[in-house]
């Protein structure tokens, strides 16, 4: 499971990526993220992010009829959201390259350095 503090900074960009595929609603977003290995993300985490994306003009929402209950609020990426997604991807790639380089330069023994009594 990915620690929530580590996930916190990237979740908004990941939601933008999910929305870039097709308009979708909150619960479906959590299911897709779970399918990609993010684990169970609480609705109390997803919905405030969706509202912020909508408020900032990165996503737009509309209610659609549901076959199994009340209408659902679907979110879709806006043009501004697509630009933000590209910015996120560039920043994320830069970050992962820096982390990969750091870990490679430390010989990959970062686990042992954090826990000197670990078995090799």
Secondary structure in CASP SS format (residue, H / E / C, confidence):
PFRMAT SS
TARGET T0000
AUTHOR 0000-0000-0000
METHOD secondary structure of the structure
MODEL  1
X C 1.00
X C 1.00
X C 1.00
X H 1.00
X H 1.00
X H 1.00
X H 1.00
X H 1.00
X H 1.00
X H 1.00
X H 1.00
X H 1.00
X H 1.00
X H 1.00
X H 1.00
X H 1.00
X H 1.00
X H 1.00
X H 1.00
X H 1.00
X H 1.00
X C 1.00
X C 1.00
X E 1.00
X E 1.00
X H 1.00
X H 1.00
X H 1.00
X H 1.00
X H 1.00
X H 1.00
X H 1.00
X H 1.00
X H 1.00
X H 1.00
X H 1.00
X H 1.00
X H 1.00
X C 1.00
X C 1.00
X C 1.00
X C 1.00
X H 1.00
X H 1.00
X H 1.00
X H 1.00
X H 1.00
X H 1.00
X H 1.00
X H 1.00
X H 1.00
X H 1.00
X H 1.00
X H 1.00
X H 1.00
X C 1.00
X C 1.00
X C 1.00
X E 1.00
X E 1.00
X E 1.00
X E 1.00
X E 1.00
X E 1.00
X E 1.00
X E 1.00
X C 1.00
X C 1.00
X E 1.00
X E 1.00
X E 1.00
X E 1.00
X E 1.00
X E 1.00
X E 1.00
X E 1.00
X E 1.00
X C 1.00
X H 1.00
X H 1.00
X H 1.00
X H 1.00
X H 1.00
X H 1.00
X H 1.00
X H 1.00
X H 1.00
X H 1.00
X H 1.00
X H 1.00
X H 1.00
X H 1.00
X H 1.00
X H 1.00
X H 1.00
X H 1.00
X H 1.00
X H 1.00
X H 1.00
X H 1.00
X H 1.00
X H 1.00
X H 1.00
X H 1.00
X H 1.00
X C 1.00
X C 1.00
X C 1.00
X C 1.00
X H 1.00
X H 1.00
X H 1.00
X H 1.00
X H 1.00
X C 1.00
X C 1.00
X C 1.00
X C 1.00
X C 1.00
X C 1.00
END
